[in-house]
Amino acid sequence: MIKLHHLKIGRSLFTVWLLEEVGAEYELEIYSRDPETMRSQSDLKAVHPLGKSPVIEDGELMLSESGVITSYVLAKYDLENKFHPDYNDQSNWAHYQQWLTYPEGSVFAPLLLKMLTLRSGVDHPVISPFSDAEIALHFGHIEDKLADNEFILGEFSGADFGVAYVVSMASRLGQLSAYPSLEKYLKRCMQRPAFQRAIERAIE
């Protein structure tokens, strides 16, 4: 059985959603952030030296990094390729992999910069214009890709776990007002029964 180390208020809620979506049996270990720094505490660092979440354990295997966890869980539980293309369909598989890794690899960094400047209460003369431009670039790209689709690749797929995460982060940071179609996309994701079960289980 998979054990998920889940840090409240963060990315790992979307891994809970992943596990619920594939119907996996799993154990949830919940951790709280330091109320002053909003960073993880020593209990999570005892599990993994980076003190980051999500982290999963499956027998002797321990994995971090959201995209890798998504790939592993789908390879293990999505045997009918409901949420990801078959590797032998290399063109579709490569396109799917691109969107699986894109949110954390490209979109998260400018959102992190925006979050830090908002927390400081001061617009940085270099960082703020950079993050604003990058956020506009990436969310314009995501909106164009979504177009009239319900989900990022048309049908719901493993790529939506990461894309929905960065869209939700942008929403929390007040960055979605120019992208109504992404607000609707996020709502569709959050209305999925598996997402609702994830919230019930992971948020106390």
ABEGO torsion letter per residue (X at the ends): XBBBBBBBGEAAAAAAAAAAAAGBBBBBBBBBBBAAAGBBBAAAAAABAAGBOBBBBBEABBBBEAAAAAAAAAAAABAAGAABBBAABAAAAAAAAAAAAAAAAAAAAAAAAAAAAAAAGBBBAAAAAAAAAAAAAAAAAAAAAAEABABAAGBBBAAAAAAAAAAAAAAAAGAAAABAAAAAAAAAAAABAAAAAAAAAABX
